Amino acid sequence: MHARRQTQLILVAILLLATALRFYRIDAQSFWNDEGNSARIAERSADLIIAGAAGDIHPPLYYLALQVWRSVFGDSETALRGLSALFGVLTILFTYLLGSRLFEPRVGLVAAFLAAVNPFLIDYSQEARMYMMLTAIGVVGTYLLVRLIDFWSLRPRIHITHRRYYVLYVLAMAAGLYTHYAFPFVFIAQFAIVLAWALHRPGRALARLGSWLPPAIAAAVLFLPWLPIALRQIGGWPSQTAPIDAGTALVETYRAYLLGRTILVEQAALPLIVVGFFLVMSLWTPGAFDEPEPDWDTTAPRALRSGLAAIYLLLPVAVIFALGLFRPAYLKFLLVGVPAFCLLLARGIDNAWQIARGSLRMPPSLRGSSQLAFGWLAMVVVLVTPVLSATASSLGNLYFNPAYARDDYRGIARAIRSMWRTGDAVLLHSANQWEVFTYYFTDGPDVFPIVRQRPLDPEATERELNDILATHRRLYAVFWGTDEADPARWVESWLDEHTYKATEEGYGSVRLATYAVPAQIADAPEQRLDVRLGDHIWLDGYSLLTPSAAPGGIVQLALFWHGSAPIDQRYKVFVHLLDANGNIVAQTDREPGSDLAPTNTWPPGEQVLDRYGVALPAELTSGVYPIVVGMYGFDGTRLRFYKDGLDQGDARPLAEVIVRP
């Protein structure tokens, strides 16, 4: 009883640790695109959720669960992500139960601890998506299957009294199918587990397979109403078109299982090697030191128990690779295998520990030197240390390193709100940003999703953009997924031709750009300059459309360039506003044509129209501010201006802007 009580207390401590790690800073990062979809879908009625899921790439169960959860806990980031955190803790509990059933309670505890601190699991436990629900259902279903195998093997005549396990298993498997279209990978792994168990006793193989088929078929029958929709949606999944480097892909999967996405393979070489050693140890069964378990010793030998966990881990990976679905973005589909990974790792650590522990229990005449045994124990501790250290580093990156933060729509909405004026509008490049953006930006109707279809329809998009420009003076464009939605960057090119781009800032993989809409477009220079930069670049002239502006406004300047010969380097243009002391008070730096017309692409002799907006700080005082322009290479070296052969410095004054109250 004392040992059982001790195990329970340790398990409770592990579950509390898992809960703390999953809720710690759970609201520190913004919702990203897919989480915004979850948040807005959960606002709908159940009927609308089901109808919407019929055209979505995910089945409806997670959204229905999130809707109920939202009705109780609210729609904050913490509340909506809390459902995933709960499934994350449930995953830890059933990892322990499965480990205890397959091996021993101590292995279950070690596996539960490893899963509790696993960065891959924690990452997705803090995301308002269905992947932790998928993982939890997978480990629950596998645990129930193991219990059923126990009944089928040892109590064939009384298993009907344990019908609750049948019912729970059927419901779990059906729930998994309604949660994600990748759940059949778990089904395939479970079939392989049953097959391995059945073939262990060839004479009873068909009977054993026959025991599993009724609950499996029952789960499939429950899914039949959704099956036509599922087949249609799965058929639209993109497969891997480029060749897969199987070795690299496997290493990336291995790295994700152990350390998540924030530690590179090169940084984790030692932990990966150590864990590989323990995984190999998990498949070795030192029977002399193992504690017998009558049920599972009869049902399956110790080696098969580790083999079942290996099947649970490897089959989903093998299916992903076989179907050509491996992509870094799809690694989250393999979360279902992390509990099995933790089980095997825990089993390997336990095996290594038990070698020395068992040796020390032997009579002195048999065990040999105690120092050797203690040395082995010390080696196990030393080997585990870099794994835990790398795990801590990965969690630190996950919680605090902005390089691994999700796309910051919260920050985008805050930035737009700080600059917003009457007559402004927001363009959402890629229409499916609407859900996440409007979760944070609820200030008005002037939010326009564009690029409503793929491939982009230029004529329809141009009509829509012209209508927006006709009634708005400033645009905030939110660009996301341009490589898929607009690979030719048609929208950005159009905006560069019709507006004056002032700023651009990255928020993860999302870009926020600010454009001034002019009253008229300058197509020719109002002021001629005819000055040369370096050897072959000429500044023909400029047009200043806003000789006066208010603080917080945007100065609009058009520059006219040409190259007298091919230019083999890329240069950036700077446009600076200076105060009376020559200090920069506002600036824009970028390649010509809003980065779309690099200097090394200029045809000799052809004029390049290059528009710039310069955003004035809201706190800028009234006064007269000179504008200077120039060019510099990517190494920071500025080009010199020449007029009639005379060196005129590396910054050319153009005009003055009057800043008025």
C-alpha positions in Angstrom: 0.0 0.0 0.0 2.9 2.3 0.8 4.4 1.9 -2.6 1.1 2.4 -4.3 0.5 5.6 -2.3 4.0 6.8 -3.2 3.3 6.2 -6.9 0.0 8.1 -6.7 1.7 11.1 -5.0 4.5 11.2 -7.6 1.9 11.0 -10.4 -0.1 13.9 -8.9 3.2 15.9 -8.7 3.9 15.2 -12.4 0.4 16.2 -13.4 0.7 19.4 -11.5 4.0 20.1 -13.2 2.4 19.3 -16.6 -0.4 21.7 -15.8 1.9 24.5 -14.8 4.1 24.1 -17.9 1.1 24.2 -20.2 -0.6 27.2 -18.6 2.6 29.2 -18.0 2.6 32.2 -20.4 -0.2 30.6 -22.4 -1.4 34.0 -23.4 2.1 35.5 -24.0 1.8 35.1 -27.7 -0.8 36.2 -30.2 -3.2 33.9 -31.9 -1.8 33.0 -35.3 -3.9 32.4 -38.4 -5.3 29.0 -37.7 -6.0 29.8 -34.0 -8.0 32.8 -35.2 -10.1 30.4 -37.3 -10.7 28.3 -34.3 -11.8 31.3 -32.2 -14.2 32.5 -34.8 -15.6 29.1 -35.7 -16.3 28.5 -32.0 -18.6 31.5 -32.0 -21.1 29.8 -34.3 -24.0 27.5 -33.5 -23.5 23.7 -33.7 -25.4 23.5 -37.0 -23.2 26.2 -38.6 -20.0 24.5 -37.3 -21.0 21.2 -38.8 -22.0 22.9 -42.1 -18.7 24.8 -42.2 -16.6 21.8 -41.4 -18.1 20.1 -44.5 -16.1 22.5 -46.6 -13.1 22.7 -44.3 -10.0 20.6 -44.1 -10.8 19.4 -40.6 -13.8 17.5 -39.2 -16.1 19.2 -36.7 -15.6 17.6 -33.3 -12.8 19.9 -32.0 -14.8 23.0 -33.0 -17.9 21.6 -31.3 -15.9 20.9 -28.1 -14.4 24.4 -28.3 -17.8 26.0 -28.6 -19.0 24.3 -25.4 -15.7 25.2 -23.7 -16.0 28.8 -24.8 -19.6 29.1 -23.5 -18.2 28.2 -20.0 -14.8 29.9 -19.9 -15.1 32.7 -22.4 -13.2 33.6 -25.6 -9.9 35.0 -24.3 -6.6 33.6 -25.5 -6.1 31.8 -22.2 -9.6 30.4 -22.2 -9.6 29.1 -25.8 -6.1 27.6 -25.5 -7.0 26.1 -22.1 -8.9 23.3 -23.8 -5.7 22.2 -25.6 -3.8 22.5 -22.3 -6.4 20.2 -20.6 -6.0 17.6 -23.4 -2.3 18.0 -22.9 -2.6 17.0 -19.2 -4.9 14.2 -20.1 -2.2 12.9 -22.4 0.2 12.8 -19.5 -2.2 10.8 -17.3 -2.8 8.2 -20.0 0.8 8.0 -20.9 1.4 6.9 -17.3 -1.5 4.4 -17.4 -0.3 2.9 -20.7 3.3 2.7 -19.4 2.1 1.0 -16.2 0.0 -1.4 -18.2 2.7 -2.3 -20.7 5.6 -2.3 -18.3 5.7 -1.3 -14.7 4.4 1.7 -12.7 7.9 3.2 -12.4 8.2 3.2 -16.2 4.8 4.8 -16.4 6.0 7.5 -14.0 9.2 8.2 -16.0 7.3 8.3 -19.2 4.7 10.7 -17.7 7.5 13.0 -16.5 9.2 12.9 -19.9 5.8 13.8 -21.6 5.1 16.5 -19.0 8.3 18.4 -20.0 8.3 17.5 -23.7 8.6 20.8 -25.7 6.7 19.3 -28.7 3.7 18.5 -26.5 3.8 21.7 -24.5 4.0 23.8 -27.7 0.7 22.4 -29.1 -0.9 22.3 -25.6 -0.7 26.1 -25.9 -2.3 26.4 -29.3 -6.1 26.6 -29.9 -6.1 23.8 -32.4 -7.1 20.2 -32.4 -3.7 18.5 -32.3 -3.6 17.9 -28.6 -7.1 16.6 -28.7 -6.0 14.2 -31.4 -3.0 13.1 -29.3 -5.0 12.6 -26.2 -7.6 10.5 -28.0 -4.8 8.5 -29.6 -3.2 7.6 -26.3 -6.6 7.0 -24.6 -7.6 4.7 -27.4 -4.3 2.8 -27.3 -4.6 2.3 -23.5 -8.1 1.0 -23.9 -6.9 -1.4 -26.7 -4.3 -2.7 -24.4 -6.9 -3.3 -21.7 -9.1 -5.1 -24.2 -6.2 -7.3 -25.4 -5.7 -8.2 -21.7 -9.3 -9.3 -21.4 -9.3 -11.2 -24.7 -6.1 -13.0 -23.8 -6.8 -14.0 -20.3 -10.5 -14.0 -19.8 -12.1 -14.9 -23.0 -15.3 -16.0 -21.4 -15.9 -13.0 -19.1 -14.8 -10.1 -21.2 -18.4 -9.3 -21.9 -18.6 -8.1 -18.3 -16.1 -5.5 -19.2 -18.3 -4.1 -22.0 -17.5 -0.6 -20.7 -14.0 -0.9 -22.3 -15.6 -1.9 -25.6 -17.9 1.1 -25.4 -15.2 3.5 -24.4 -12.8 2.2 -27.1 -15.5 2.5 -29.8 -16.3 6.0 -28.7 -12.6 7.0 -28.5 -11.8 5.8 -31.9 -14.9 7.4 -33.5 -14.1 10.6 -31.7 -10.6 10.5 -33.1 -12.0 10.1 -36.6 -14.2 13.1 -36.1 -11.3 15.2 -34.7 -8.7 15.0 -37.5 -8.3 13.3 -40.8 -4.9 12.0 -39.8 -6.4 9.8 -37.1 -6.6 6.8 -39.4 -2.8 6.7 -38.9 -3.6 5.7 -35.3 -6.1 3.1 -36.5 -3.4 1.6 -38.8 -1.0 1.5 -35.9 -3.5 -0.2 -33.6 -4.3 -2.8 -36.3 -0.5 -3.5 -36.5 -0.4 -3.8 -32.6 -3.3 -6.3 -32.7 -1.7 -8.2 -35.6 1.6 -8.5 -33.7 -0.3 -9.7 -30.6 -2.3 -12.2 -32.7 0.8 -13.6 -34.5 2.4 -14.2 -31.2 0.1 -17.2 -30.9 -0.3 -18.3 -34.5 -2.8 -21.0 -33.7 -5.1 -18.3 -32.3 -4.3 -15.5 -34.7 -7.7 -15.4 -36.5 -9.6 -15.6 -33.2 -7.6 -12.7 -31.8 -8.0 -10.6 -34.9 -11.7 -11.4 -34.7 -11.9 -10.0 -31.2 -10.7 -6.6 -32.4 -12.7 -6.3 -35.5 -16.2 -5.7 -33.9 -15.2 -2.6 -31.9 -13.1 -1.3 -34.9 -16.0 -1.8 -37.3 -18.4 -0.1 -34.8 -16.2 3.0 -34.6 -16.0 3.1 -38.4 -19.8 2.7 -38.6 -20.2 5.7 -36.3 -18.0 7.7 -38.8 -20.0 6.6 -41.9 -22.2 9.7 -42.0 -19.1 11.9 -42.4 -17.1 9.5 -44.6 -18.1 11.0 -48.0 -17.1 14.5 -46.8 -13.8 13.1 -45.4 -12.9 11.3 -48.6 -13.5 14.5 -50.6 -11.5 16.7 -48.2 -8.6 14.2 -47.9 -8.4 14.0 -51.7 -7.5 17.7 -51.7 -4.5 17.4 -49.4 -1.3 18.6 -51.1 1.3 15.9 -51.3 5.1 16.4 -51.3 6.1 17.4 -54.9 9.8 17.8 -54.3 11.9 14.7 -53.5 12.1 13.8 -49.9 15.5 13.4 -48.3 14.4 10.5 -46.1 17.4 10.7 -43.8 17.0 14.4 -43.2 13.2 14.0 -42.7 13.7 11.2 -40.2 16.2 13.3 -38.2 13.9 16.3 -38.2 11.1 14.0 -36.9 13.3 12.6 -34.3 14.4 16.1 -33.2 10.8 17.3 -33.0 9.8 14.3 -30.9 12.5 15.0 -28.4 12.9 18.8 -28.4 10.2 20.3 -30.5 10.9 23.1 -33.0 13.2 25.5 -31.1 16.4 23.5 -31.0 18.3 22.8 -34.2 19.7 19.3 -35.0 23.2 20.7 -34.9 22.6 22.1 -31.4 21.2 18.8 -30.1 23.7 16.2 -31.4 24.6 14.9 -28.0 21.1 14.6 -26.6 19.9 12.9 -29.8 22.7 10.4 -29.5 22.0 9.7 -25.9 18.3 9.2 -26.5 19.1 6.9 -29.3 21.1 4.8 -26.9 18.2 4.6 -24.5 15.7 3.8 -27.3 17.9 0.8 -28.2 18.0 -0.1 -24.5 14.2 -0.1 -24.5 14.1 -3.0 -26.9 16.4 -5.1 -24.7 14.8 -6.9 -21.8 17.1 -7.8 -19.0 14.8 -10.5 -17.6 16.9 -11.4 -14.6 16.4 -7.9 -13.3 12.8 -7.4 -14.4 9.8 -7.7 -12.1 7.3 -10.2 -13.5 3.7 -9.2 -14.3 1.6 -12.3 -14.7 -1.1 -10.8 -17.0 1.2 -9.3 -19.6 3.8 -12.0 -19.3 1.1 -14.4 -20.4 -0.4 -12.1 -22.9 2.8 -11.0 -24.5 6.5 -11.5 -23.6 8.5 -8.5 -22.5 10.1 -8.0 -25.9 6.7 -7.8 -27.6 5.6 -5.1 -25.1 8.4 -2.8 -26.3 7.6 -3.8 -29.8 3.9 -2.7 -29.4 5.1 0.7 -28.2 7.5 0.9 -31.1 4.7 0.1 -33.5 2.6 2.9 -31.9 5.5 5.3 -32.5 6.7 4.3 -35.9 3.6 3.4 -37.9 2.2 6.9 -38.2 5.6 8.1 -39.3 5.9 5.4 -41.9 2.4 6.1 -43.3 3.1 9.8 -43.5 6.3 9.1 -45.5 4.6 6.4 -47.7 1.8 8.7 -48.7 4.2 11.5 -49.6 2.7 13.8 -47.0 5.9 14.7 -45.2 6.3 18.4 -44.9 7.7 20.4 -41.9 4.2 21.9 -41.4 2.8 18.4 -41.1 5.0 17.3 -38.2 2.2 18.2 -35.9 0.3 15.2 -37.4 2.9 13.0 -35.7 2.2 14.3 -32.2 0.1 11.2 -31.8 3.4 9.2 -31.5 5.0 11.3 -28.8 3.5 9.3 -25.9 5.0 6.1 -27.4 8.3 7.9 -27.8 8.3 8.9 -24.2 7.3 5.3 -23.2 10.2 3.8 -25.1 12.6 6.4 -23.8 11.4 5.8 -20.2 11.7 2.0 -20.7 15.3 2.4 -22.0 16.3 4.6 -19.0 14.6 2.1 -16.7 16.4 -0.8 -18.3 19.7 0.9 -18.0 19.0 1.7 -14.3 17.8 -1.8 -13.5 21.1 -3.4 -14.8 23.0 -1.8 -11.9 20.1 -2.0 -9.4 19.6 -5.7 -10.1 23.4 -6.3 -9.8 23.5 -4.6 -6.4 20.7 -6.9 -5.2 22.6 -10.0 -6.1 24.7 -11.9 -3.5 28.2 -10.5 -3.2 29.6 -13.7 -4.6 27.7 -13.2 -7.9 27.5 -9.4 -8.4 31.1 -8.6 -8.7 32.4 -5.2 -7.9 29.9 -2.8 -6.3 32.0 0.1 -7.7 31.2 -1.0 -11.2 27.5 -1.1 -10.5 27.6 2.4 -8.9 29.6 3.6 -11.8 26.9 2.4 -14.2 24.3 4.2 -12.2 26.4 7.4 -12.3 26.7 7.0 -16.1 23.0 6.8 -16.5 22.5 10.0 -14.5 25.3 11.7 -16.6 23.6 10.6 -19.8 20.2 11.9 -18.8 21.6 15.3 -17.8 22.2 16.7 -21.4 18.8 15.5 -22.4 17.1 17.4 -19.6 19.4 20.4 -20.2 18.4 20.5 -23.9 14.8 20.2 -22.9 15.1 23.2 -20.6 16.8 25.2 -23.4 14.0 24.3 -25.8 11.3 25.4 -23.3 13.2 28.6 -22.6 13.1 29.4 -26.4 9.4 28.4 -26.5 8.5 30.7 -23.7 10.8 33.7 -24.2 12.6 33.7 -27.6 10.8 36.0 -30.1 12.4 34.1 -33.0 10.1 31.2 -32.2 7.0 33.3 -31.5 3.8 32.8 -33.5 2.7 35.4 -36.0 1.8 38.5 -34.0 -1.7 39.6 -35.2 -2.2 41.1 -31.7 0.8 43.4 -32.3 -0.4 44.2 -35.9 -3.8 45.3 -34.6 -2.2 47.4 -31.9 0.1 49.1 -34.4 -2.8 49.9 -36.8 -4.9 51.2 -34.0 -2.1 53.5 -32.8 -1.9 55.1 -36.3 -5.6 55.0 -37.3 -7.2 58.0 -38.7 -10.6 58.7 -40.3 -10.3 57.6 -44.0 -7.9 54.7 -43.3 -8.5 51.1 -44.4 -7.0 47.7 -43.9 -6.3 45.3 -46.7 -6.0 41.6 -45.8 -3.9 40.0 -48.5 -5.1 36.4 -48.3 -8.8 36.5 -47.4 -8.5 33.8 -44.7 -6.7 36.3 -42.4 -10.1 37.9 -41.6 -10.9 35.6 -38.7 -7.7 36.1 -36.7 -7.3 39.8 -37.6 -10.9 40.8 -36.6 -10.5 38.8 -33.3 -8.1 41.6 -32.4 -9.3 44.5 -34.5 -12.9 45.1 -33.9 -12.9 48.9 -34.5 -14.8 49.3 -37.7 -16.0 48.2 -41.1 -13.0 49.3 -43.2 -11.3 45.9 -43.3 -11.2 44.4 -46.8 -10.1 40.9 -47.6 -8.6 40.7 -51.0 -7.2 37.8 -53.1 -10.3 35.8 -52.5 -9.4 32.9 -54.8 -6.3 31.0 -56.0 -5.0 31.7 -58.5 -5.6 35.4 -58.1 -8.0 37.1 -60.5 -6.2 40.3 -61.6 -9.3 42.0 -63.1 -11.5 41.4 -60.1 -8.8 42.3 -57.7 -8.0 45.5 -59.6 -11.6 46.6 -59.5 -11.8 46.0 -55.8 -8.6 47.9 -55.1 -9.7 50.9 -57.2 -12.9 51.0 -55.3 -11.0 51.0 -52.0 -8.6 53.7 -53.1 -11.4 55.9 -54.3 -12.7 56.3 -50.7 -9.6 56.0 -48.5 -6.5 58.0 -48.0 -4.2 55.5 -46.2 -4.0 51.7 -46.4 -2.6 49.2 -43.9 -1.8 46.0 -45.9 -1.4 42.8 -44.0 0.5 40.3 -46.1 0.6 36.6 -45.3 1.1 33.5 -47.4 2.0 35.4 -50.5 4.1 32.6 -51.9 0.8 30.6 -52.2 -1.8 33.3 -52.6 0.1 35.7 -54.9 3.5 34.2 -55.9 4.0 36.9 -58.5 3.3 39.6 -55.9 0.8 41.2 -58.2 -1.0 43.1 -55.4 2.2 44.6 -54.1 3.3 45.6 -57.6 -0.1 47.2 -58.2 0.0 49.1 -54.9 3.5 50.3 -55.7 2.2 51.8 -59.0 -0.8 53.5 -57.4 0.3 54.5 -53.9 3.3 55.6 -51.8 4.6 52.9 -49.5 5.8 54.4 -46.2 6.6 51.5 -43.8 6.9 47.8 -43.7 7.4 45.7 -40.5 7.5 41.9 -39.9 5.4 40.2 -37.3 6.6 36.7 -37.6 5.8 35.5 -41.1 3.2 38.3 -41.5 4.1 41.7 -42.9 2.4 45.0 -42.2 2.9 47.7 -44.8 1.5 51.3 -44.8 0.6 53.1 -48.0 -0.4 56.7 -48.7 -3.1 57.1 -51.3 -2.2 60.2 -53.4 -4.7 62.7 -54.8 -2.7 62.3 -58.1 0.1 60.1 -59.4 3.4 61.7 -60.5 4.5 60.1 -63.8 7.2 62.5 -64.7 9.7 64.5 -62.6 8.7 68.0 -61.6 12.3 68.9 -60.8 15.2 67.7 -63.0 18.5 66.8 -61.4 20.5 64.6 -63.8 23.1 63.6 -61.3 25.1 60.4 -61.3 25.6 57.9 -58.5 28.7 55.7 -58.7 29.4 54.7 -62.3 26.1 53.9 -64.0 23.1 55.0 -61.9 21.5 58.3 -62.7 18.9 60.3 -60.7 16.9 62.1 -63.4 14.7 64.1 -61.0 11.9 63.9 -58.5 8.3 65.0 -57.7 7.3 66.0 -54.2 3.6 65.6 -53.9 3.3 66.8 -50.3 5.4 69.9 -49.7 3.6 70.2 -46.4 2.2 67.6 -44.0 0.9 67.2 -40.5 2.6 65.1 -37.7 1.6 61.5 -38.2 1.1 62.1 -41.9 3.0 60.6 -44.8 5.3 62.6 -47.1 4.9 61.4 -50.7 8.0 61.5 -53.0 8.6 60.1 -56.5 12.2 59.5 -57.7 13.1 58.9 -61.3 16.2 56.8 -62.1 17.9 55.1 -65.0 21.0 53.0 -65.5 23.4 54.0 -68.3 24.8 50.4 -68.4 24.0 47.1 -66.8 24.3 47.3 -63.0 25.7 44.1 -61.4 25.0 45.0 -57.7 21.9 45.7 -55.7 21.5 48.9 -53.8 19.1 50.3 -51.3 17.6 53.8 -51.5 17.4 56.0 -48.4 15.0 59.0 -48.0 15.7 61.0 -44.9 14.0 64.0 -43.3 16.5 66.0 -41.2 16.1 68.6 -38.5 18.0 71.8 -38.1 20.9 69.9 -36.6 21.1 67.3 -39.4 19.6 64.6 -37.3 17.2 62.1 -39.0 13.6 62.5 -37.8 11.9 60.3 -40.3 13.2 57.9 -43.0 12.5 55.2 -45.5 15.1 52.7 -46.6 14.5 49.9 -49.2 15.3 48.7 -52.6 13.7 50.5 -55.5 10.1 49.7 -56.5 9.2 48.6 -52.9 11.9 46.0 -53.2 10.4 44.7 -56.5 12.8 46.5 -58.9 16.4 45.8 -57.7 19.0 47.8 -59.4 20.6 44.7 -61.0 17.4 44.2 -63.0 17.3 47.7 -64.6 17.4 47.6 -68.4 20.0 50.2 -69.5 18.5 53.5 -70.6 15.0 52.7 -69.3 13.6 55.1 -66.7 12.6 53.6 -63.3 9.8 55.3 -61.4 10.3 54.8 -57.7 7.7 56.0 -55.2 8.4 56.6 -51.5 6.2 57.4 -48.5 7.9 58.7 -45.4 5.9 58.4 -42.2 6.2 61.4 -39.9 6.2 60.8 -36.2 3.1 61.8 -34.4 5.1 63.9 -32.0 7.1 65.8 -34.6 7.2 69.5 -33.9 6.3 72.1 -36.5 9.0 73.4 -38.7 10.9 73.1 -42.0 12.7 69.8 -42.7 15.0 69.1 -45.6 14.7 65.9 -47.6 17.9 64.1 -48.6 18.2 60.9 -50.7 21.0 58.5 -51.6 21.9 54.9 -52.2 24.0 52.4 -50.4 25.2 48.8 -50.9 24.3 45.8 -48.8 27.6 46.4 -46.9 26.4 49.9 -45.9 28.8 51.7 -48.3 27.1 54.8 -49.8 27.4 55.7 -53.5 28.8 59.2 -54.2 26.8 61.8 -56.3 28.4 63.5 -59.2 27.3 66.5 -61.2 29.3 67.7 -64.2 32.2 65.5 -62.9 32.2 67.2 -59.5 31.8 65.1 -56.3 28.6 66.2 -54.4 28.8 63.9 -51.5 26.8 60.8 -50.6 23.4 62.4 -49.7 21.6 64.6 -52.1 19.3 67.4 -50.8 16.0 67.6 -52.8 13.5 69.9 -51.2 12.0 71.0 -47.9 8.8 69.8 -46.2 6.8 72.1 -44.0 5.4 70.3 -41.0 2.4 72.1 -39.7 0.3 71.6 -36.6 
